[in-house]
Amino acid sequence: MEIFKRLISFFNKRYSILLILVVLLSYGQILLMQPWEDDQGLFIKMADLESNVGYFGRGPLGEGAYKYTAVPFIPIYYFFGTKVYAYFGLILTLYVISTLFIYKIFSKVFGEIAGRVTSFIFASGYIASDGIWRMTNGVATLVSFVLVSLFFYFYWKYYKTKNYKFYISSVLFFFLSVQYFVVRDHYLVALAIVFETLFFAFKKFPKSLLVSILRIIPFLIIFYYCV
C-alpha cells in the first residue's frame, strides 16, 4: 500500500514520465510490426530518391499532396537500411514527443487537469491508431499534431497578450502545417476563421471585424497557394 502511494505521488509530480510509460505500453509493440502493403513503396523510394514512386513524387522532397512524406526516413534508411524496427522506432519516438506537446499546450491553454486528461487519452492510443500503424502516414500525422498544436497555442497566446510576435508565430506554424501535410491539414484555415470569429471579430464591431479580416488574409493566401 505504501509503495502504491509513493508511485501515485511520484507520477503526480512527474506526469510526463507517466505519459511516456503509457505510450510505451500502448504502442511499444509496433517495433515488432511489419510494413503495410502501401509502405513497401517507401523502401523503393529510399533506394532511389530521384524516382517517382507511388504517391511520394519525384526527388528527395517529393511532389504533390504527399511531398516531404519520405524525408524523415532518409537518415533512417542511411543508418539502418531496411530494418523495419528502426522505422517504427521513429514513429514511437514521435508519438512520445507529440503526447508531451499536447500535455504542455493543453495544460497552458485549458489548465493542468484538462492537459493531463487529454494527453492521457492520446497516449493511450485511441486517437488515429490506424494512421499511426502505417509507417509513411504515421510520421506525417504525428509531426502534424505537433505543428497544429503550436499553431493553436501561439494564436491563443496572441489572443491573451495581443503581442504580434505570437500572431506571426501562429502564421508560421500554420504555413508549416499546411506545407508539410496538406492532405490532412488543409482544414486549418477554417480553424483560424472560427478563432477570429469567436474571440476577435465582434468585440468592438465594426472596427474589430475589419481587423479580423486583415489578420485572416495571410492564412487565406497560404491556403490558396499550398492547397
N, CA, C and O of each residue as an XYZ file, in Angstrom:
908
protein
N       0.838     -1.205      0.000
C       0.000      0.000      0.000
C       0.872      1.254      0.000
O       0.575      2.223     -0.698
N       1.947      1.228      0.786
C       2.853      2.360      0.867
C       3.546      2.598     -0.470
O       3.740      3.737     -0.894
N       3.916      1.495     -1.125
C       4.563      1.612     -2.446
C       3.605      2.240     -3.451
O       3.996      3.071     -4.271
N       2.342      1.825     -3.371
C       1.321      2.367     -4.281
C       1.177      3.881     -4.080
O       1.084      4.635     -5.048
N       1.162      4.307     -2.834
C       1.041      5.730     -2.538
C       2.257      6.504     -3.062
O       2.130      7.616     -3.575
N       3.435      5.893     -2.920
C       4.649      6.551     -3.407
C       4.643      6.675     -4.927
O       5.089      7.678     -5.483
N       4.129      5.636     -5.592
C       4.041      5.683     -7.050
C       3.096      6.790     -7.503
O       3.400      7.534     -8.435
N       1.950      6.892     -6.839
C       0.996      7.952     -7.175
C       1.629      9.322     -6.979
O       1.485     10.210     -7.819
N       2.334      9.484     -5.858
C       2.989     10.756     -5.568
C       4.074     11.059     -6.608
O       4.221     12.198     -7.051
N       4.823     10.033     -6.988
C       5.903     10.204     -7.963
C       5.352     10.653     -9.318
O       5.833     11.622     -9.905
N       4.332      9.933     -9.807
C       3.777     10.259    -11.124
C       2.962     11.552    -11.102
O       2.824     12.219    -12.127
N       2.433     11.898     -9.951
C       1.705     13.164     -9.840
C       2.656     14.344    -10.003
O       2.287     15.378    -10.560
N       3.891     14.179     -9.507
C       4.887     15.234     -9.621
C       5.607     15.187    -10.966
O       6.102     16.206    -11.448
N       5.661     14.008    -11.562
C       6.378     13.831    -12.836
C       5.439     13.178    -13.839
O       5.647     12.042    -14.264
N       4.406     13.916    -14.205
C       3.350     13.348    -15.051
C       3.865     12.999    -16.442
O       3.339     12.091    -17.086
N       4.877     13.702    -16.905
C       5.433     13.419    -18.226
C       5.995     12.003    -18.294
O       5.878     11.334    -19.321
N       6.602     11.549    -17.206
C       7.144     10.186    -17.174
C       6.012      9.168    -17.287
O       6.149      8.160    -17.980
N       4.906      9.428    -16.613
C       3.747      8.537    -16.708
C       3.249      8.469    -18.151
O       2.933      7.389    -18.648
N       3.179      9.607    -18.816
C       2.715      9.628    -20.209
C       3.639      8.817    -21.113
O       3.172      8.092    -21.991
N       4.944      8.941    -20.899
C       5.896      8.163    -21.704
C       5.680      6.673    -21.499
O       5.707      5.903    -22.458
N       5.465      6.262    -20.251
C       5.219      4.848    -19.959
C       3.920      4.362    -20.600
O       3.850      3.242    -21.105
N       2.901      5.208    -20.575
C       1.619      4.850    -21.198
C       1.787      4.663    -22.700
O       1.248      3.714    -23.270
N       2.529      5.559    -23.346
C       2.782      5.429    -24.778
C       3.523      4.132    -25.072
O       3.180      3.423    -26.018
N       4.536      3.816    -24.270
C       5.317      2.596    -24.490
C       4.462      1.351    -24.306
O       4.609      0.376    -25.043
N       3.564      1.385    -23.318
C       2.667      0.246    -23.105
C       1.636      0.137    -24.224
O       1.266     -0.964    -24.634
N       1.175      1.285    -24.714
C       0.124      1.297    -25.735
C       0.661      0.939    -27.116
O       0.009      0.238    -27.890
N       1.874      1.439    -27.412
C       2.379      1.320    -28.779
C       3.744      0.660    -28.895
O       4.280      0.551    -29.997
N       4.307      0.225    -27.798
C       5.640     -0.381    -27.848
C       5.730     -1.566    -28.791
O       6.785     -1.819    -29.372
N       4.627     -2.297    -28.948
C       4.648     -3.495    -29.784
C       4.761     -3.194    -31.276
O       4.984     -4.109    -32.068
N       4.611     -1.929    -31.675
C       4.754     -1.625    -33.104
C       6.186     -1.878    -33.571
O       6.426     -2.016    -34.771
N       7.150     -1.941    -32.631
C       8.526     -2.241    -33.010
C       8.650     -3.641    -33.607
O       9.629     -3.943    -34.290
N       7.662     -4.489    -33.350
C       7.669     -5.859    -33.872
C       6.803     -6.011    -35.111
O       6.697     -7.105    -35.665
N       6.179     -4.912    -35.554
C       5.281     -4.986    -36.704
C       6.055     -5.026    -38.016
O       7.250     -4.735    -38.063
N       5.354     -5.388    -39.066
C       5.892     -5.377    -40.419
C       5.159     -4.313    -41.236
O       4.062     -3.900    -40.861
N       5.750     -3.863    -42.346
C       5.132     -2.785    -43.124
C       3.789     -3.194    -43.711
O       3.572     -4.352    -44.066
N       2.898     -2.223    -43.805
C       1.681     -2.420    -44.567
C       2.045     -2.506    -46.035
O       3.137     -2.103    -46.437
N       1.136     -3.029    -46.827
C       1.401     -3.172    -48.261
C       1.736     -1.826    -48.895
O       2.618     -1.744    -49.749
N       1.037     -0.774    -48.484
C       1.283      0.552    -49.046
C       2.684      1.064    -48.708
O       3.251      1.872    -49.444
N       3.237      0.590    -47.590
C       4.534      1.087    -47.141
C       5.707      0.464    -47.870
O       6.828      0.958    -47.756
N       5.483     -0.604    -48.614
C       6.579     -1.242    -49.330
C       7.215     -0.276    -50.321
O       8.416     -0.340    -50.585
N       6.398      0.617    -50.865
C       6.937      1.601    -51.805
C       7.963      2.522    -51.170
O       8.793      3.098    -51.873
N       7.920      2.670    -49.842
C       8.871      3.531    -49.155
C      10.297      3.038    -49.346
O      11.208      3.840    -49.556
N      10.498      1.727    -49.275
C      11.845      1.174    -49.412
C      12.360      1.348    -50.845
O      13.554      1.557    -51.060
N      11.454      1.261    -51.820
C      11.833      1.512    -53.216
C      12.257      2.966    -53.366
O      13.246      3.271    -54.032
N      11.502      3.852    -52.745
C      11.814      5.276    -52.786
C      13.162      5.546    -52.127
O      13.949      6.332    -52.656
N      13.449      4.923    -50.997
C      14.698      5.142    -50.293
C      15.893      4.677    -51.125
O      16.962      5.286    -51.087
N      15.700      3.599    -51.872
C      16.792      3.057    -52.692
C      17.102      3.955    -53.886
O      18.222      3.945    -54.397
N      16.115      4.731    -54.333
C      16.303      5.633    -55.471
C      15.469      6.880    -55.233
O      14.319      6.959    -55.664
N      16.054      7.851    -54.545
C      15.306      9.033    -54.114
C      14.812      9.882    -55.278
O      13.848     10.633    -55.128
N      15.445      9.776    -56.408
C      15.018     10.570    -57.563
C      13.828      9.951    -58.289
O      13.215     10.594    -59.142
N      13.505      8.720    -57.958
C      12.427      8.029    -58.665
C      11.064      8.579    -58.281
O      10.902      9.191    -57.225
N      10.086      8.353    -59.152
C       8.705      8.774    -58.912
C       7.909      7.542    -58.499
O       7.291      6.876    -59.329
N       7.935      7.256    -57.216
C       7.324      6.032    -56.690
C       6.008      6.356    -56.006
O       5.957      7.222    -55.132
N       4.946      5.668    -56.396
C       3.659      5.816    -55.736
C       3.241      7.265    -55.602
O       3.349      8.048    -56.545
N       2.756      7.617    -54.402
C       2.279      8.980    -54.174
C       3.370      9.899    -53.622
O       3.093     11.052    -53.290
N       4.625      9.396    -53.518
C       5.695     10.224    -52.954
C       6.110     11.346    -53.889
O       6.474     12.431    -53.438
N       6.058     11.090    -55.183
C       6.521     12.084    -56.143
C       8.012     11.973    -56.392
O       8.708     11.206    -55.725
N       8.495     12.737    -57.348
C       9.887     12.659    -57.779
C      10.798     13.464    -56.852
O      10.406     14.505    -56.325
N      12.027     12.961    -56.664
C      13.037     13.680    -55.900
C      12.954     13.413    -54.405
O      11.959     12.865    -53.930
N      13.995     13.794    -53.648
C      14.021     13.552    -52.197
C      12.865     14.205    -51.443
O      12.345     13.641    -50.481
N      12.465     15.405    -51.890
C      11.389     16.124    -51.205
C      10.006     15.683    -51.657
O       9.023     15.915    -50.954
N       9.919     15.046    -52.828
C       8.634     14.598    -53.334
C       7.839     15.714    -53.987
O       8.306     16.846    -54.109
N       6.628     15.370    -54.403
C       5.759     16.316    -55.101
C       4.314     16.067    -54.687
O       3.977     15.012    -54.150
N       3.470     17.057    -54.946
C       2.040     16.879    -54.742
C       1.620     16.900    -53.283
O       2.328     17.424    -52.423
N       0.450     16.320    -53.019
C      -0.144     16.365    -51.683
C       0.679     15.613    -50.644
O       0.578     15.904    -49.452
N       1.489     14.656    -51.075
C       2.266     13.848    -50.125
C       3.754     14.179    -50.172
O       4.584     13.357    -49.785
N       4.100     15.383    -50.644
C       5.509     15.775    -50.646
C       6.039     15.824    -49.215
O       5.283     16.064    -48.273
N       7.303     15.603    -49.063
C       8.020     15.560    -47.782
C       7.735     14.297    -46.972
O       8.368     14.083    -45.938
N       6.803     13.459    -47.413
C       6.436     12.284    -46.623
C       7.621     11.359    -46.398
O       7.761     10.779    -45.321
N       8.476     11.217    -47.409
C       9.605     10.288    -47.304
C      10.812     10.903    -46.613
O      11.720     10.180    -46.202
N      10.840     12.235    -46.477
C      12.033     12.932    -45.976
C      12.503     12.425    -44.603
O      13.696     12.161    -44.453
N      11.627     12.273    -43.591
C      12.114     11.837    -42.274
C      12.761     10.453    -42.279
O      13.509     10.117    -41.361
N      12.480      9.654    -43.303
C      13.006      8.290    -43.338
C      14.374      8.193    -44.005
O      15.021      7.148    -43.934
N      14.823      9.269    -44.652
C      16.101      9.214    -45.364
C      17.261      8.896    -44.424
O      18.035      7.986    -44.723
N      17.421      9.606    -43.292
C      18.519      9.224    -42.379
C      18.323      7.835    -41.774
O      19.304      7.142    -41.502
N      17.072      7.417    -41.559
C      16.821      6.077    -41.027
C      17.337      5.020    -42.016
O      17.985      4.050    -41.623
N      17.039      5.224    -43.296
C      17.499      4.291    -44.326
C      19.020      4.306    -44.427
O      19.646      3.265    -44.630
N      19.612      5.498    -44.284
C      21.065      5.628    -44.388
C      21.775      4.821    -43.299
O      22.785      4.173    -43.574
N      21.261      4.854    -42.074
C      21.921      4.180    -40.958
C      21.445      2.741    -40.744
O      22.221      1.891    -40.306
N      20.168      2.463    -41.053
C      19.598      1.158    -40.716
C      19.140      0.343    -41.921
O      18.720     -0.804    -41.770
N      19.217      0.919    -43.096
C      18.783      0.177    -44.274
C      17.289     -0.106    -44.229
O      16.484      0.803    -44.026
N      16.927     -1.360    -44.418
C      15.511     -1.745    -44.432
C      15.077     -2.434    -43.147
O      14.071     -3.143    -43.140
N      15.808     -2.240    -42.072
C      15.422     -2.820    -40.781
C      14.162     -2.117    -40.282
O      14.195     -0.945    -39.907
N      13.071     -2.842    -40.285
C      11.754     -2.238    -40.055
C      11.632     -1.636    -38.661
O      10.966     -0.614    -38.494
N      12.264     -2.249    -37.650
C      12.108     -1.751    -36.279
C      12.581     -0.302    -36.149
O      12.059      0.441    -35.318
N      13.570      0.112    -36.966
C      14.065      1.483    -36.892
C      13.015      2.475    -37.384
O      12.891      3.577    -36.850
N      12.269      2.079    -38.394
C      11.220      2.953    -38.939
C      10.081      3.112    -37.938
O       9.587      4.216    -37.711
N       9.673      1.992    -37.342
C       8.635      2.081    -36.321
C       9.164      2.731    -35.041
O       8.401      3.316    -34.272
N      10.477      2.622    -34.820
C      11.073      3.315    -33.678
C      10.957      4.825    -33.815
O      10.739      5.533    -32.832
N      11.104      5.313    -35.045
C      10.905      6.737    -35.303
C       9.473      7.147    -34.989
O       9.238      8.188    -34.376
N       8.518      6.323    -35.411
C       7.107      6.611    -35.134
C       6.851      6.637    -33.631
O       6.167      7.530    -33.130
N       7.397      5.660    -32.914
C       7.193      5.594    -31.463
C       7.788      6.827    -30.777
O       7.181      7.390    -29.865
N       8.962      7.237    -31.215
C       9.602      8.428    -30.643
C       8.753      9.672    -30.876
O       8.567     10.491    -29.976
N       8.245      9.798    -32.091
C       7.403     10.955    -32.418
C       6.082     10.909    -31.656
O       5.513     11.953    -31.338
N       5.596      9.713    -31.364
C       4.363      9.613    -30.580
C       4.591     10.149    -29.165
O       3.740     10.841    -28.607
N       5.745      9.820    -28.600
C       6.080     10.343    -27.274
C       6.167     11.869    -27.319
O       5.609     12.554    -26.462
N       6.868     12.394    -28.318
C       7.043     13.843    -28.438
C       5.701     14.552    -28.619
O       5.444     15.565    -27.969
N       4.844     14.024    -29.498
C       3.549     14.665    -29.735
C       2.665     14.589    -28.495
O       1.907     15.521    -28.226
N       2.747     13.502    -27.738
C       1.984     13.381    -26.490
C       2.405     14.452    -25.488
O       1.563     15.090    -24.856
N       3.724     14.643    -25.349
C       4.219     15.652    -24.414
C       3.856     17.064    -24.873
O       3.573     17.933    -24.049
N       3.864     17.290    -26.176
C       3.439     18.589    -26.702
C       1.977     18.848    -26.344
O       1.630     19.933    -25.878
N       1.140     17.866    -26.559
C      -0.290     18.016    -26.269
C      -0.505     18.276    -24.779
O      -1.330     19.106    -24.401
N       0.236     17.566    -23.944
C       0.120     17.760    -22.495
C       0.481     19.197    -22.107
O      -0.269     19.857    -21.389
N       1.621     19.671    -22.580
C       2.079     21.007    -22.203
C       1.160     22.098    -22.740
O       0.814     23.038    -22.023
N       0.772     21.968    -23.994
C      -0.035     23.024    -24.612
C      -1.440     23.062    -24.041
O      -1.949     24.139    -23.733
N      -2.085     21.893    -23.891
C      -3.425     21.876    -23.320
C      -3.408     22.339    -21.867
O      -4.362     22.967    -21.409
N      -2.341     22.038    -21.141
C      -2.238     22.483    -19.748
C      -2.148     23.998    -19.668
O      -2.742     24.612    -18.781
N      -1.407     24.603    -20.590
C      -1.261     26.055    -20.577
C      -2.539     26.765    -21.003
O      -2.874     27.828    -20.478
N      -3.258     26.167    -21.968
C      -4.454     26.821    -22.505
C      -5.685     26.539    -21.652
O      -6.440     27.456    -21.328
N      -5.892     25.265    -21.285
C      -7.125     24.859    -20.621
C      -6.953     24.486    -19.148
O      -7.936     24.215    -18.460
N      -5.709     24.471    -18.662
C      -5.481     24.115    -17.273
C      -4.838     22.743    -17.145
O      -4.907     21.923    -18.061
N      -4.213     22.504    -16.000
C      -3.457     21.273    -15.774
C      -4.318     20.021    -15.876
O      -3.898     19.032    -16.477
N      -5.510     20.047    -15.303
C      -6.372     18.856    -15.326
C      -6.745     18.500    -16.762
O      -6.660     17.337    -17.156
N      -7.158     19.494    -17.542
C      -7.518     19.245    -18.939
C      -6.319     18.717    -19.715
O      -6.462     17.818    -20.545
N      -5.138     19.268    -19.451
C      -3.929     18.803    -20.121
C      -3.610     17.360    -19.787
O      -3.209     16.589    -20.659
N      -3.785     16.993    -18.532
C      -3.498     15.613    -18.122
C      -4.493     14.625    -18.728
O      -4.105     13.563    -19.215
N      -5.749     14.972    -18.696
C      -6.777     14.068    -19.228
C      -6.608     13.894    -20.733
O      -6.619     12.771    -21.237
N      -6.452     15.005    -21.450
C      -6.333     14.955    -22.909
C      -5.107     14.166    -23.335
O      -5.190     13.303    -24.209
N      -3.972     14.461    -22.719
C      -2.733     13.779    -23.102
C      -2.761     12.304    -22.720
O      -2.178     11.477    -23.420
N      -3.430     11.961    -21.619
C      -3.521     10.547    -21.223
C      -4.355      9.760    -22.237
O      -4.000      8.642    -22.611
N      -5.465     10.355    -22.677
C      -6.294      9.696    -23.696
C      -5.498      9.526    -24.988
O      -5.539      8.470    -25.620
N      -4.771     10.581    -25.373
C      -3.958     10.498    -26.587
C      -2.870      9.440    -26.445
O      -2.641      8.653    -27.363
N      -2.199      9.421    -25.293
C      -1.120      8.460    -25.064
C      -1.625      7.028    -25.042
O      -0.890      6.096    -25.370
N      -2.888      6.854    -24.652
C      -3.451      5.505    -24.536
C      -3.709      4.848    -25.884
O      -3.974      3.648    -25.947
N      -3.633      5.632    -26.973
C      -3.716      5.034    -28.295
C      -5.081      5.025    -28.926
O      -5.330      4.231    -29.834
N      -5.977      5.883    -28.478
C      -7.332      5.890    -29.038
C      -7.496      6.908    -30.170
O      -8.568      7.006    -30.768
N      -6.435      7.665    -30.464
C      -6.531      8.705    -31.483
C      -5.796      8.247    -32.746
O      -4.577      8.078    -32.733
N      -6.542      8.048    -33.832
C      -5.948      7.785    -35.162
C      -4.990      6.608    -35.173
O      -3.945      6.667    -35.821
N      -5.331      5.544    -34.469
C      -4.432      4.393    -34.386
C      -4.116      3.798    -35.745
O      -2.970      3.445    -36.022
N      -5.118      3.685    -36.585
C      -4.912      3.093    -37.905
C      -3.878      3.894    -38.706
O      -3.081      3.320    -39.448
N      -3.897      5.209    -38.551
C      -2.929      6.031    -39.264
C      -1.530      5.886    -38.713
O      -0.560      5.968    -39.466
N      -1.402      5.672    -37.403
C      -0.087      5.567    -36.785
C       0.600      4.270    -37.189
O       1.821      4.242    -37.340
N      -0.152      3.212    -37.362
C       0.458      1.925    -37.700
C       1.095      1.918    -39.077
O       1.992      1.114    -39.332
N       0.662      2.780    -39.960
C       1.255      2.857    -41.299
C       2.493      3.743    -41.222
O       2.419      4.876    -40.746
N       3.610      3.241    -41.679
C       4.874      3.949    -41.480
C       4.852      5.342    -42.089
O       5.132      6.324    -41.402
N       4.519      5.434    -43.375
C       4.580      6.721    -44.057
C       3.543      7.700    -43.524
O       3.825      8.890    -43.379
N       2.369      7.214    -43.237
C       1.315      8.096    -42.732
C       1.537      8.449    -41.266
O       1.185      9.544    -40.829
N       2.122      7.519    -40.503
C       2.302      7.729    -39.076
C       3.203      8.903    -38.756
O       2.858      9.739    -37.921
N       4.354      8.978    -39.407
C       5.292     10.068    -39.146
C       4.665     11.415    -39.512
O       4.729     12.371    -38.739
N       4.062     11.477    -40.697
C       3.442     12.731    -41.136
C       2.331     13.161    -40.189
O       2.203     14.346    -39.883
N       1.532     12.215    -39.724
C       0.433     12.529    -38.814
C       0.944     13.079    -37.492
O       0.408     14.060    -36.977
N       1.975     12.453    -36.943
C       2.485     12.863    -35.634
C       3.195     14.214    -35.711
O       3.051     15.041    -34.810
N       3.950     14.441    -36.769
C       4.562     15.757    -36.956
C       3.466     16.811    -37.105
O       3.585     17.927    -36.597
N       2.407     16.440    -37.804
C       1.274     17.356    -37.990
C       0.635     17.713    -36.653
O       0.271     18.869    -36.438
N       0.492     16.737    -35.746
C      -0.064     17.014    -34.418
C       0.743     18.107    -33.716
O       0.176     19.020    -33.116
N       2.062     18.004    -33.798
C       2.931     18.979    -33.138
C       2.779     20.362    -33.769
O       2.629     21.358    -33.061
N       2.819     20.421    -35.098
C       2.722     21.707    -35.793
C       1.371     22.384    -35.575
O       1.308     23.593    -35.354
N       0.294     21.606    -35.637
C      -1.043     22.164    -35.425
C      -1.197     22.652    -33.984
O      -1.795     23.699    -33.738
N      -0.652     21.887    -33.037
C      -0.721     22.300    -31.636
C       0.001     23.622    -31.414
O      -0.478     24.478    -30.671
N       1.159     23.789    -32.061
C       1.905     25.040    -31.926
C       1.184     26.195    -32.608
O       1.183     27.317    -32.100
N       0.573     25.927    -33.754
C      -0.242     26.951    -34.418
C      -1.343     27.443    -33.486
O      -1.523     28.649    -33.319
N      -2.078     26.519    -32.882
C      -3.176     26.889    -31.991
C      -2.654     27.608    -30.743
O      -3.238     28.594    -30.293
N      -1.546     27.102    -30.193
C      -1.012     27.679    -28.961
C      -0.601     29.141    -29.165
O      -0.930     30.003    -28.351
N       0.119     29.410    -30.256
C       0.574     30.781    -30.482
C      -0.577     31.712    -30.839
O      -0.531     32.899    -30.516
N      -1.603     31.196    -31.496
C      -2.792     32.022    -31.772
C      -3.485     32.378    -30.454
O      -3.941     33.505    -30.262
N      -3.554     31.412    -29.568
C      -4.153     31.652    -28.255
C      -3.310     32.642    -27.448
O      -3.857     33.503    -26.758
N      -1.967     32.522    -27.532
C      -1.081     33.452    -26.827
C      -1.272     34.876    -27.355
O      -1.230     35.844    -26.597
N      -1.483     34.983    -28.665
C      -1.744     36.309    -29.224
C      -3.052     36.867    -28.674
O      -3.136     38.046    -28.330
N      -4.068     36.013    -28.593
C      -5.364     36.437    -28.049
C      -5.222     36.946    -26.612
O      -5.871     37.920    -26.231
N      -4.374     36.288    -25.815
C      -4.228     36.653    -24.409
C      -3.350     37.887    -24.217
O      -3.583     38.676    -23.302
N      -2.344     38.058    -25.070
C      -1.362     39.114    -24.842
C      -1.438     40.269    -25.841
O      -0.940     41.361    -25.568
N      -2.064     40.028    -27.003
C      -2.114     40.994    -28.114
C      -0.708     41.345    -28.619
O      -0.500     42.396    -29.225
N       0.233     40.464    -28.364
C       1.606     40.642    -28.846
C       1.716     40.009    -30.226
O       1.481     38.811    -30.388
N       2.078     40.825    -31.230
C       2.046     40.342    -32.603
C       3.126     39.310    -32.918
O       3.050     38.638    -33.946
N       4.118     39.175    -32.058
C       5.107     38.124    -32.309
C       4.454     36.745    -32.208
O       4.874     35.806    -32.885
N       3.423     36.624    -31.360
C       2.703     35.350    -31.250
C       1.805     35.127    -32.467
O       1.634     33.995    -32.919
N       1.240     36.199    -32.988
C       0.436     36.072    -34.211
C       1.316     35.620    -35.371
O       0.942     34.726    -36.130
N       2.482     36.239    -35.504
C       3.414     35.855    -36.578
C       3.842     34.401    -36.416
O       3.964     33.670    -37.399
N       4.068     33.988    -35.178
C       4.436     32.590    -34.923
C       3.312     31.643    -35.323
O       3.566     30.570    -35.870
N       2.068     32.037    -35.052
C       0.926     31.185    -35.428
C       0.820     31.068    -36.943
O       0.518     29.993    -37.462
N       1.067     32.160    -37.653
C       1.050     32.121    -39.120
C       2.156     31.207    -39.627
O       1.945     30.433    -40.561
N       3.335     31.291    -39.017
C       4.456     30.442    -39.416
C       4.120     28.964    -39.258
O       4.363     28.171    -40.168
N       3.563     28.593    -38.110
C       3.259     27.185    -37.881
C       2.044     26.731    -38.690
O       1.916     25.549    -39.007
N       1.164     27.656    -39.020
C       0.089     27.339    -39.955
C       0.683     26.977    -41.313
O       0.294     25.986    -41.931
N       1.632     27.797    -41.768
C       2.295     27.530    -43.047
C       3.006     26.180    -43.024
O       2.871     25.392    -43.960
N       3.760     25.911    -41.964
C       4.487     24.644    -41.875
C       3.534     23.451    -41.850
O       3.813     22.419    -42.460
N       2.407     23.591    -41.145
C       1.422     22.510    -41.069
C       0.835     22.202    -42.438
O       0.780     21.046    -42.857
N       0.399     23.243    -43.125
C      -0.232     23.065    -44.431
C       0.792     22.616    -45.472
O       0.492     21.780    -46.325
N       1.996     23.173    -45.397
C       3.029     22.839    -46.366
C       3.493     21.400    -46.207
O       3.705     20.701    -47.198
N       3.651     20.952    -44.961
C       4.197     19.614    -44.735
C       3.186     18.511    -45.002
O       3.530     17.492    -45.600
N       1.957     18.695    -44.572
C       0.984     17.606    -44.673
C      -0.352     18.169    -45.144
O      -1.361     18.082    -44.444
N      -0.339     18.742    -46.329
C      -1.510     19.448    -46.845
C      -2.716     18.535    -46.981
O      -3.850     18.993    -46.842
N      -2.497     17.260    -47.248
C      -3.614     16.343    -47.461
C      -4.458     16.164    -46.204
O      -5.619     15.767    -46.299
N      -3.899     16.450    -45.029
C      -4.636     16.344    -43.776
C      -4.929     17.697    -43.134
O      -5.927     17.849    -42.428
N      -4.059     18.685    -43.378
C      -4.147     19.938    -42.627
C      -4.755     21.104    -43.406
O      -4.691     22.247    -42.952
N      -5.337     20.835    -44.559
C      -5.932     21.921    -45.338
C      -7.107     22.580    -44.602
O      -7.460     23.722    -44.895
N      -7.701     21.871    -43.663
C      -8.858     22.395    -42.928
C      -8.473     23.497    -41.953
O      -9.358     24.176    -41.432
N      -7.181     23.703    -41.685
C      -6.754     24.636    -40.645
C      -7.214     26.062    -40.905
O      -7.406     26.835    -39.966
N      -7.388     26.409    -42.159
C      -7.835     27.767    -42.440
C      -9.215     28.018    -41.820
O      -9.520     29.135    -41.403
N     -10.034     26.982    -41.765
C     -11.347     27.115    -41.123
C     -11.186     27.350    -39.623
O     -11.952     28.110    -39.030
N     -10.191     26.699    -39.003
C      -9.951     26.889    -37.577
C      -9.521     28.324    -37.293
O      -9.947     28.914    -36.300
N      -8.679     28.891    -38.159
C      -8.254     30.282    -37.986
C      -9.443     31.230    -38.091
O      -9.565     32.170    -37.305
N     -10.315     30.984    -39.055
C     -11.502     31.831    -39.243
C     -12.433     31.721    -38.040
O     -12.952     32.729    -37.560
N     -12.644     30.511    -37.557
C     -13.503     30.301    -36.391
C     -12.922     30.996    -35.162
O     -13.652     31.621    -34.393
N     -11.606     30.885    -34.980
C     -10.950     31.509    -33.832
C     -11.146     33.024    -33.870
O     -11.489     33.633    -32.856
N     -10.931     33.627    -35.030
C     -11.120     35.071    -35.167
C     -12.576     35.458    -34.899
O     -12.847     36.461    -34.240
N     -13.499     34.662    -35.410
C     -14.926     34.972    -35.243
C     -15.352     34.916    -33.776
O     -16.103     35.769    -33.302
N     -14.867     33.909    -33.074
C     -15.280     33.717    -31.681
C     -14.637     34.721    -30.724
O     -15.286     35.182    -29.785
N     -13.365     35.062    -30.955
C     -12.621     35.817    -29.944
C     -12.276     37.250    -30.335
O     -11.933     38.052    -29.466
N     -12.357     37.592    -31.620
C     -11.910     38.924    -32.022
C     -12.942     39.736    -32.795
O     -13.123     40.924    -32.527
N     -13.611     39.112    -33.742
C     -14.341     39.822    -34.798
C     -15.410     40.780    -34.276
O     -15.643     41.824    -34.884
N     -16.062     40.446    -33.163
C     -17.213     41.253    -32.740
C     -17.009     41.925    -31.377
O     -17.977     42.337    -30.738
N     -15.760     42.032    -30.937
C     -15.508     42.654    -29.641
C     -15.771     44.157    -29.690
O     -16.347     44.719    -28.759
N     -15.349     44.809    -30.777
C     -15.595     46.250    -30.944
C     -16.079     46.479    -32.371
O     -15.458     47.193    -33.159
N     -17.196     45.856    -32.668
C     -17.775     45.901    -34.016
C     -18.129     47.353    -34.389
O     -18.654     48.077    -33.543
N     -17.858     47.800    -35.626
C     -17.390     47.017    -36.789
C     -15.878     47.038    -36.991
O     -15.357     46.297    -37.825
N     -15.155     47.896    -36.224
C     -13.711     48.003    -36.416
C     -13.008     46.663    -36.199
O     -12.115     46.291    -36.960
N     -13.415     45.955    -35.169
C     -12.766     44.680    -34.856
C     -12.959     43.662    -35.971
O     -12.079     42.836    -36.215
N     -14.104     43.714    -36.650
C     -14.357     42.788    -37.760
C     -13.395     43.067    -38.911
O     -12.865     42.143    -39.527
N     -13.177     44.339    -39.192
C     -12.247     44.699    -40.267
C     -10.829     44.229    -39.939
O     -10.134     43.695    -40.803
N     -10.408     44.426    -38.700
C      -9.072     43.994    -38.285
C      -8.953     42.469    -38.368
O      -7.918     41.943    -38.777
N     -10.020     41.766    -37.978
C     -10.009     40.300    -38.070
C      -9.853     39.831    -39.508
O      -9.115     38.886    -39.788
N     -10.547     40.494    -40.408
C     -10.442     40.143    -41.827
C      -9.002     40.331    -42.317
O      -8.479     39.504    -43.063
N      -8.374     41.422    -41.890
C      -6.983     41.671    -42.278
C      -6.052     40.599    -41.712
O      -5.105     40.181    -42.378
N      -6.323     40.153    -40.478
C      -5.478     39.118    -39.880
C      -5.667     37.769    -40.560
O      -4.748     36.952    -40.586
N      -6.843     37.536    -41.104
C      -7.131     36.260    -41.763
C      -6.464     36.172    -43.139
O      -6.199     35.076    -43.632
N      -6.196     37.315    -43.750
C      -5.664     37.323    -45.125
C      -4.400     36.474    -45.283
O      -4.324     35.709    -46.244
N      -3.386     36.566    -44.377
C      -2.199     35.714    -44.550
C      -2.529     34.217    -44.555
O      -1.929     33.447    -45.305
N      -3.487     33.812    -43.715
C      -3.889     32.404    -43.700
C      -4.544     32.005    -45.023
O      -4.308     30.913    -45.540
N      -5.364     32.900    -45.559
C      -6.043     32.611    -46.831
C      -5.041     32.528    -47.985
O      -5.178     31.687    -48.873
N      -4.041     33.398    -47.966
C      -3.006     33.374    -49.003
C      -2.236     32.056    -48.954
O      -2.020     31.414    -49.982
N      -1.826     31.664    -47.756
C      -1.107     30.393    -47.594
C      -1.980     29.224    -48.035
O      -1.523     28.315    -48.727
N      -3.239     29.263    -47.624
C      -4.185     28.210    -48.011
C      -4.326     28.123    -49.529
O      -4.355     27.030    -50.095
N      -4.413     29.274    -50.179
C      -4.621     29.309    -51.641
C      -3.425     28.725    -52.379
O      -3.598     27.976    -53.341
N      -2.213     29.059    -51.939
C      -1.032     28.640    -52.673
C      -0.515     27.253    -52.273
O       0.229     26.626    -53.027
N      -0.909     26.780    -51.092
C      -0.399     25.476    -50.626
C      -1.359     24.322    -50.877
O      -0.931     23.175    -51.007
N      -2.646     24.614    -50.946
C      -3.620     23.525    -51.073
C      -3.912     23.259    -52.536
O      -4.709     22.377    -52.856
